[in-house]
Amino acid sequence: MGDTNWADAASFVGVLVSILWIALAVAVGVLLLAPIWIVSRAVSRRLEHRYLPGVARWSRRRSGLAEDAGPWACPACSSVNPSTVVACYRCGVARPADAHELREAATDPSIFHRPAPPNQFDPSRYRGPGAPSPAVPPPPAPPAPPASPESPSGPGSAEP
């Protein structure tokens, strides 16, 4: 009985040691990779801040646009596109040379996003579960049968 207890304890210690090795490897990986990630993020921000405006100017020059080109409206779908793109993001139409530029859009970022369309939900057309019961008026009474022309019905007429 004593041997099985020692065997169980030894297998438990073996499993515990392997779990601890995995935890140690994860901790070392986090401690080594976190500073590298933080430094690379700072370097990429600095590079973007330094070189991205030049790349944007280069892409505008390359596509034949002025360097100070502003946002423009697509003539096909009238969506507003940033100055750095040469084709509409919505419909893909290439930016024409005479595209309408929107200088005021450069200071108003909300112009790049259209407002949500108004809610046009009509509950009277909804017939799913939980639909409101339709307010249907009761059916009209059937009309009285018309009087036949052979039998005069009126005051003083005698019924045979």
C-alpha positions as CSV (number, residue, x, y, z in Angstrom):
1,M,0.0,0.0,0.0
2,G,2.9,2.3,0.7
3,D,4.3,1.8,-2.8
4,T,1.2,2.9,-4.6
5,N,1.0,6.1,-2.5
6,W,4.6,6.9,-3.5
7,A,3.9,6.1,-7.1
8,D,0.8,8.4,-7.1
9,A,2.7,11.1,-5.5
10,A,5.6,10.8,-8.0
11,S,3.2,11.0,-11.0
12,F,1.4,14.0,-9.4
13,V,4.8,15.8,-8.9
14,G,5.7,15.0,-12.5
15,V,2.5,16.5,-13.8
16,L,2.9,19.5,-11.5
17,V,6.5,20.1,-12.7
18,S,5.4,20.0,-16.4
19,I,2.6,22.6,-15.6
20,L,5.1,24.8,-13.8
21,W,7.5,24.6,-16.8
22,I,4.7,25.7,-19.2
23,A,3.8,28.6,-16.8
24,L,7.4,29.6,-16.7
25,A,7.7,29.6,-20.5
26,V,4.6,31.7,-20.8
27,A,5.9,34.2,-18.2
28,V,9.3,34.5,-19.9
29,G,7.6,34.9,-23.3
30,V,5.4,37.7,-22.0
31,L,8.3,39.4,-20.2
32,L,10.5,39.3,-23.3
33,L,7.8,40.1,-25.9
34,A,5.9,42.8,-24.1
35,P,8.8,45.3,-24.2
36,I,9.6,44.5,-27.8
37,W,5.9,45.1,-28.7
38,I,5.9,48.4,-26.8
39,V,9.1,49.6,-28.4
40,S,8.0,48.6,-31.9
41,R,4.7,50.4,-31.5
42,A,6.4,53.6,-30.5
43,V,8.8,53.3,-33.4
44,S,6.0,52.7,-35.9
45,R,4.1,55.7,-34.6
46,R,7.2,57.9,-35.0
47,L,7.8,56.5,-38.5
48,E,4.2,57.0,-39.5
49,H,4.2,60.6,-38.2
50,R,7.4,61.3,-40.0
51,Y,6.9,59.6,-43.4
52,L,3.2,59.1,-43.9
53,P,2.5,62.7,-44.9
54,G,5.2,62.4,-47.5
55,V,3.7,59.1,-48.8
56,A,0.3,60.8,-49.1
57,R,1.8,63.7,-51.0
58,W,3.7,61.2,-53.2
59,S,0.6,59.2,-54.0
60,R,-1.3,62.4,-54.8
61,R,1.5,63.6,-57.1
62,R,1.7,60.2,-58.7
63,S,-2.0,60.2,-59.5
64,G,-1.9,63.7,-61.0
65,L,-3.5,65.5,-58.1
66,A,-2.4,68.7,-56.4
67,E,-0.5,68.1,-53.1
68,D,-3.0,70.2,-51.2
69,A,-6.0,68.3,-52.6
70,G,-8.9,68.1,-50.2
71,P,-11.7,65.5,-49.7
72,W,-13.8,65.0,-52.8
73,A,-17.3,63.9,-53.6
74,C,-17.9,61.0,-56.0
75,P,-19.9,62.1,-59.0
76,A,-21.6,58.6,-59.3
77,C,-22.8,58.0,-55.7
78,S,-22.0,61.4,-54.1
79,S,-20.1,59.8,-51.2
80,V,-17.3,61.8,-49.6
81,N,-13.8,60.3,-50.0
82,P,-10.6,61.3,-48.3
83,S,-8.0,63.2,-50.4
84,T,-5.6,60.3,-50.3
85,V,-7.8,57.9,-52.3
86,V,-7.9,57.9,-56.1
87,A,-11.1,55.8,-56.4
88,C,-14.4,55.9,-54.5
89,Y,-14.5,53.6,-51.6
90,R,-18.2,52.9,-52.1
91,C,-18.7,52.4,-55.8
92,G,-15.0,52.1,-57.1
93,V,-15.3,54.9,-59.7
94,A,-11.9,56.5,-60.3
95,R,-11.5,60.1,-59.1
96,P,-12.1,62.4,-62.0
97,A,-9.8,65.4,-62.5
98,D,-12.6,67.8,-62.0
99,A,-14.1,66.1,-58.9
100,H,-15.9,68.5,-56.6
101,E,-13.6,69.2,-53.6
102,L,-15.0,69.7,-50.2
103,R,-12.8,72.1,-48.3
104,E,-15.1,72.3,-45.3
105,A,-15.0,68.5,-45.0
106,A,-11.4,68.8,-43.9
107,T,-12.5,70.3,-40.6
108,D,-15.7,68.3,-40.2
109,P,-15.1,64.6,-39.8
110,S,-18.8,63.8,-39.6
111,I,-19.2,64.5,-43.3
112,F,-17.4,61.3,-44.1
113,H,-20.2,59.3,-42.5
114,R,-23.8,59.6,-43.5
115,P,-26.4,59.7,-40.8
116,A,-28.5,56.6,-40.2
117,P,-31.6,56.5,-42.3
118,P,-34.8,57.3,-40.6
119,N,-36.7,54.4,-39.1
120,Q,-39.4,53.4,-41.6
121,F,-40.8,50.5,-39.7
122,D,-44.5,50.2,-40.1
123,P,-45.9,48.0,-37.3
124,S,-49.2,47.6,-39.1
125,R,-47.3,45.5,-41.8
126,Y,-45.6,43.3,-39.2
127,R,-47.3,40.0,-38.7
128,G,-44.8,38.0,-36.8
129,P,-45.0,36.7,-33.2
130,G,-45.9,39.4,-30.8
131,A,-47.5,41.6,-33.6
132,P,-50.1,44.0,-32.5
133,S,-53.6,42.9,-33.2
134,P,-54.9,44.8,-36.2
135,A,-57.6,47.2,-35.5
136,V,-60.0,45.9,-38.1
137,P,-63.5,47.3,-38.0
138,P,-66.3,44.7,-37.9
139,P,-67.5,43.6,-41.4
140,P,-70.4,45.7,-42.7
141,A,-73.9,44.2,-42.6
142,P,-74.9,42.7,-45.9
143,P,-77.0,45.1,-47.9
144,A,-80.8,44.5,-48.1
145,P,-81.9,42.9,-51.3
146,P,-83.2,45.4,-53.8
147,A,-86.9,45.6,-54.4
148,S,-88.1,43.9,-57.5
149,P,-89.8,46.1,-60.1
150,E,-92.9,43.8,-60.5
151,S,-94.1,44.2,-57.0
152,P,-94.6,47.8,-56.1
153,S,-93.8,48.4,-52.5
154,G,-94.8,51.6,-51.2
155,P,-97.5,53.3,-49.2
156,G,-100.9,52.1,-50.1
157,S,-99.8,49.0,-52.1
158,A,-101.6,45.9,-51.2
159,E,-99.7,42.7,-50.8
160,P,-101.6,39.7,-52.4
